[in-house]
Amino acid sequence: MSGDRKDQGRAPLLDALADYRRQDRYGFSPPGHRQGRGADPRALDVLGDAYRSDVLSTGGLDDRLARNQYLSDAEDLMADAVGAEHTFFSTCGSSLSVKAAMTAVAGPSSGGLLLSRDSHKSVVGGLIFGGIQPRWVTPQWDAERHMSHPPSPEQIRDGWEKYPDAAGALIVSPSPYGTCADIEGIAEVCHERGKPLIVDEAWGAHLPFHDDLPTWAMNAGADVCVVSVHKMGAGFEQGSVFHTQGDLVDFAYLSTCADLLMTTSPNVLVYCGIDAWRRQMVERGERLLGDALGLSRQLRERLSRIPGLRVLEDELLGKEASHDLDRMQILVDVSETGASGYQFADWIREHQRVDMGLSDHRRIMATMSMADGPDTADRLVRAFEACVAAVDGLDPPPPIRLPSPDKLQLESRMSPREAFFAEKVEDVPAAQAPGRLAAEQLTPYPPGIPVAVPGEVLDDAVVEYLRSGLAAGMAVPDATDPKLDTFRVVAQ
């Protein structure tokens, strides 16, 4: 990332905000708190300087016609830094960026979109919003550990054979577990047919900036890549970008689709966070990420020495598994301790004041960052050691009825959009839900992969899985009935 073509030492948005504050500008316009003057003092005690930097993007930071081009300049610098042709900044997270990419590639009149069934719930939102027909590709499945891996190029090829009229393909890589697809192989399969590949790389913001990390989507031939800067970068929450290359996706049209979904009041702080992180990565990313990878290696070794813990690595790679692994995602199987991942996460939060990322019925994940150091690594190890020592005092985890992979692949009889907007829906008791068409998506979160999508036929196994999982600590935040005593279905 040499930045030979552009001056990567600049941060146009961040510099403009610093200048705005130096000039002591004042606006008779939103936001109404007037750089904190009108904010509650109790809010100022917590949020402090953030109010001073919360200004209008256009008509504030830039003029009413955006003639200084701070945003477009920052986007060009980002594209240059990572080797993309175009970049678009979003302050509405990768959920918006994914929906925009889906809509630009496949509309309601297209042949649909090839999708891995382990896609994030935001993808289902894109299906509903865009009226897009999903053409599901079954991910690779580890039945022993009850977890999915990204689909292989062969599975995507089979998908094209079955759905040759699909407008494009979308895969998730890295997965929430840090596992990565063979993007280069999948891109080749798509491009043989002249079809674009979208990669939901929300967990891969750091990938372009160190050679020891998995290959990032643009280098592997993807046409559109969606990245959450706030996840593995150093941006604020909701900071996201999408990158494009090639001529299979019209960037101008993609930007227009994003504009349909985008807020007209973007947060300048989020923009500046993206801009500042790009400069930091170009200047110091290789060293920062190298240190983080070294720390992650040490942590994997230290955690693996704690009795009852199994740090997963080789098990996640190879045939019928994943092509590569982001080793900054430390996935730990805690099942040998007799506790669940949900119990581990809750105990560590309550007793060690440490918040973990993903947890499920048998695993818990520590997501490492370039911000971590020996002190935070020691704190993580102490938290795990303390939890293992306290496991005997925990109640046995309630059993979860884990369905087989074939039971998780529900039959789709209605498009997600038709089912979600069905004229008549009803809430039926759980015992009556099997055999009915779901009118809602049901998503254990994290990782945020829907178990049921609107228009799919619910079955006994999925209903039992969700209800038993909820009792064991699983979160299903998008269910109409948070207790899952009833399910929303299309009325017969």
N, C-alpha and C positions, 0 to 999 in steps of 0.2 A: 504494500500500500504506500507507494512512494509519493503519490500526489504530484507527479511531474507536470501534469497539464494544468492544475489549478493550485492556488495558494491555500493549502489545507490548514495553515495556521490561523485562518480567519474563522470567525463564528458570527455570521451576519446578524442573526436574530438576537443572540446574546449581546453582541456589541451595540446593537440598536437599542436594546432595553437599558443598557448601562448609560447610553447617551441620553435617552429619554429622562432618566432620573437625574443625570447631571444638569440637564437644562431646566429642571424643575417645572416640567410641563404640567398643565392642569386641564382637565376636560369637562365641559358641561354636557356630558354624554354618559352612557353606561361605562363601567359598572357604578351603581349608585352609592357604593361605600366610599367613593372618591379616594382611592389609594389608602384606605383605612381610616380616614377622618371620621366617617360615620359608623364605623364598626364598634360593636360592644367592647368595652375595655377587657372583659373577660375573654372574648375571642382574640383580642390582640395579644393577650398574655400567652396564648397557645400558638396562634398563627403568625404573630409578629410581622416580620418583614415581607411575608408572602403578599399581604395586602398592597404594599407599595408597588409590587411588580405585576399586579393583576390589572392590566390595562387593555383597551381595545386593540385588536390586531390591525384592522384597517380603520383609518380615522383616528388612530391613536399612536401606536408604535410606528406604523407607516401612514402616509396621507390617505385621503379618501379614495384615490385611484391606485393606491399601492405602487406609486411611481418609483419608489426606492428599491422595490423588488427584493426585499429582505428574505421573504419566504421562498420565492423561486430560486434565489441565489443559494440559500441553504440547502434546498433540495438538489440542486445541481452539484454542489460540493459532496453531498452524501452519495449520489450516484457515481461520481468520480472516485470517491474513496473506496467503494466496494466493487467497482467494475461493472455496474449496471448501466443501461442506456438512459433510463428515466427513473425518478423516484418521486413519491407523493407522501407528504406528511399527513398523518391523521391524529387528531386529539380525541378520537372516539374509540380508541383501541383497535386491535386486530379483528374484533368482531365486525366492525364496519368494513375494514379493508377486505376481509374474506367475502363478505356479501357483495361488495362492489365488484370484485374480480369474478365471482360467480355470475353476476348479472350481466357483466360485459361479455362473457364467453357464451353463456347459454341463457336464452330467454324462454318464455312460455311456449313459443312456437318451434323451439329447437327439438332435437332428438334427445334432450336431457344431458346429464353430466355423469361421467363415471366417477364414483365416490367410494372410498374405502369406508366400510361400515363402522370403523373406529373414529370417524370424524367428530370434531367438537360440536357442541350444541349450536354454536354460531352458524355452522354450515346448515343445520336444519332450519335455522331462522332465514338463511338465504334461500332455501328451497321454498319456504312459505312466502316470503316477500316477493321473490322473482317468479313464482309459479313454475319452477324448474322441476322436471321429472328426475328423481334420483335413479341412477343405474348402479345398484350396489355391487361392490366387489368385496368378497369376504376376506378379512385380514388373516394373516397366518396366526395360528392359535396354539398356545401352550396349555394343553388340557391339565397337566399336572399342577401347574402354578396358577391356572385360571387367569391368564392374561393374554392379550393380543399383541402381535407384532405387525409393523407396517407390511402391506402387500408386496409381493415380489414382482419383478417384471413379467414373469410368466403369468401371474394372476391378472395383471393389467392387460396382457395380450389376450387372455381368455375373455376378459370383459369386452374388449373391442370386437372380438369374434361374435360375441352374443349381442352386442349393441353397436353395430357399425355406424349408426347415424348419430351417435352421441356427439355433442359439440366439442367436448374436451374432457380432461380428467383432472381430478383434485385429490391429492394425498396429503397426509399429515406426517411431517418429519422435521425435527425429532418429535417422537410421541411424548406425552406427559411423563413417561418413565425414562426418557432420555435415549430411547432406541431409535435408530435411523434407517430409512429405506435406501435401496439402491436407486438413487434419483437418476443417475446417469443412464442406467439401464432402462428405467421407466420412461425417461424423456425420449430415448431412442425409439422405443415402441410407439409412443404417441406421435413422434415426428415422421415415422414411416408412413403414417396415414395423414400427415399434414394437419394434425390436431394439437392444440396447445395443452401444456401441463401447468397447472397451478399448484404450488406447494405452500401449504399452511405451515410455515416455519416459525410460528410464534415463539417457540422456545430456542430459536437459533440466532438471535441477534449478534452474538459474539463469534459465530463461526467464520466470517470472512477475515478475522484478524489474528488467527494463529494456525500454523500448519499442522499442529498436533491435534486439532479439533476435527470432527467430521467435515467432509466436503460440503460447502454450502450450496444452496440450490442454483444460484446463477452460474457458478462454475461448473455445475453438473448438467447444465442445459435446460433448466426450467424456463418457462416463458414469463411467468408471474411468480413472485415470491413475497409472501406476507410475513412481516417480522414485528414482534412486540418488543420495543426497546426497553420497556419497563421490566420485562421478565429477566433476561440475561444480560441486559445492558445497564446503563446508569441513568435512564430517563425517569420522569415522573409516571405514576400510574396513568393509564390510557394512552401513553405515547406509543404510536405505531407508525410503520412505514410500509409501503409496498414498492417493490422494484419490478421493472420489466426489461425485456430485451427481445430482439427479433421482431418479425412482422406478422406473427400469428394473432397477436392481440393489439388492437388499436389503443394506444396510450391515451389519446385525446378522448375517446369514447369511455375508456375505463375511468378517467378522471371525472367525466360527466356523471357516470354512475355513482362514483364516490360522493360527488357534490349533492346528488339526490338524497343521500343518507346523512351527510355531514352536517354538523351544527353550523349555523351562520354566526355563532359567537364562539369561535375557537379560543382556547385558553393559551395565552402567550407563554405562560410558565411551562406548559407541556411542549410547545414548539421549541422554546429555548433549551429545555432539557435534552431534546433530541439533537439539536445543533451542537451543544456543548459536548455531548457524549461522542459524537462523530469525530470532533477534533481531538478529543482525548485518546480515542482508539487509534487514530492515524499516528499520533505522536508517541504514545506510550503503550498501545494495546498489546503488542507482542510481549513486552516485559511483564505487564500486569497479568495477562492471561497465562503466561508461562509460570509465574509464581503461583497463580491460582490452581493450575493443573498439578504442580508439584505438591501443594498443600492438600489437594484432593487425594493424590496417591498416598500420602502419609495417613490421611484420615481413613481411607479404605483399609489400610493395614491395621491401624489402631482399633477400629470398630470391629474388624473381623476377629480380633483376639478376645473380645468380650463374650463370655459363655452365653450360648443361646441365640446369638446374632449371626446371620449369614449375609455378608455383603455380596450382592449379585453382580456378576460381570460376565464370566465365560458362558454362563447359562443363558445370557441374553443374545448371544451371537451365534452365527453359523447357519447351517441348513435348517429350514423350517423355523428360523428365528430372524433376528435383525441383521442388516448388512454392516452396521457400525453402531457405535455407542458414544454418547457424550459423557465422559467420565467425570465431569463436574456435577452430574446428577448422581448422587450416592443413594442407591436403592437398597434397603435393608429388609430382609425377611426376618420377622420376629416370631414366627409361629412356633419355633421350638421352645420358646419361653412359656408357652401356654396362654399368652395374651394376644389380642388382636392389634392390628395397626392403629385402629381407632382408639383403643385404650391407651396405647403408647403415646399417641399424639395428645390426648386429653390430659394424661398424667404429667407429661413433660411440660405442657403449658401451665398447668395448675401449680406444680411443685417446683419447677425449675425456671419458670418465666421465659421459656423458650418456645417459639412458635415454629412448627414444622410445615412443610409444604404438603405434598400428596400423602394420603394414608388410605389404606383399604383394609380388607378383612384379614390380611396377613403381612402387609408391608408398610413401611414408612420411608419417606424420602427426605434427604437433606439436600437442598439445592445450594451449591457453592457459588460464590461470586468473587470477582476480582477485588471486592471490598473486604473480603475475609482475610484474617491473619492468624498467627499462632494463638492469640487470645480467644478468638471466637471458636477456633478449632478445639481448644482445650475445653471450652464451655460446652460444646456439643458432646464431646466424649464423656464429660462428667454427667451430663444430663442422661445419656444412654446408660451409663454405669449405675446411676441412682435408680433409674426406672427398672432395670433388670433386677436390682437388689430388692425392689419393692413389689415385684410381680406376685410373689406368694401371697401378698395381702389383697390382691385384686380378685374380684369375683370372676369365675370362668366366663369367657365371652359367650353371649348367646349364639347359638348355631345359625349359620346362614345357609339357606338351601341354594347351593351353587348349581345352576343349570349347565348342561353340556353345550358345546358350541352350536350344535344343530338346533337346540331349543332357543338360543339367543337370536338366531337368524329368522326373524318374524316375516310372515307373508305380507306383502304389500298389496292392498286391493283398491286403494284410493290415493291420489296424490296428496302430499303433505298439505298443500294449500287448500285443496277441496275439503279435506277432513278438518283442518283447523278453522276454516270459515264456514263449516257446514251450517245450513240454515237451522237445523234442529240438533241439539246435543242433549245428553242427559248424564247425570251422575248416578252410577249404579254401584251397589255393594260389591266389595272385592270378590266375593264368591261368584257373582254373576258376570264379572268382567271378561273371563276367558271366552274366546269366540267372538268378542265384539271389536269393532274398529276404534282404535285410540283416536281421540280428538285433542290430545295434548301430548307434548313430549315429556318423557320421564327420564331424568338424568341424574345418576349418582355424581356428586360433585364434592371435591375433585375426584377424577380428572375431567369431568364434564362431557363424557361420551354418552349419548342417549342410549338407553336400553330399549325404549319404545319411541317410535316416531309417529306423528299423526298419519293416519291412513293404514297403519299396520294392524294385523290381527293379534290381539293379546292372547297369550296362552297361560296355562296353569303355572308352568315353570317360571315365567317372567314375573307374574304376579306374586308368587311365593318368594322369589328371589328379592324383589323390591321390598316386600313387607317384612321379611325376616332380616334383610339388611338394615332397614330403618330401625328395627328393634335392637340391632347389634351396634348401632352408632353411625350408620351411613346417612349422609345428607342427600335428600332429593328435593332441592329447593323450588323446582318449577312445577311440582305437582299441584293441581287445583286444591286437593285435600292434603294438607301437610302430614296428616296421620295415615294416609293411604287406606283409610277405611272404605273410601269410595274412589272410583276411577271415572274420569270424564270420557265418554264414548259418543260416537255418532249415533243419533237416534235411529231405531229401526223403522 
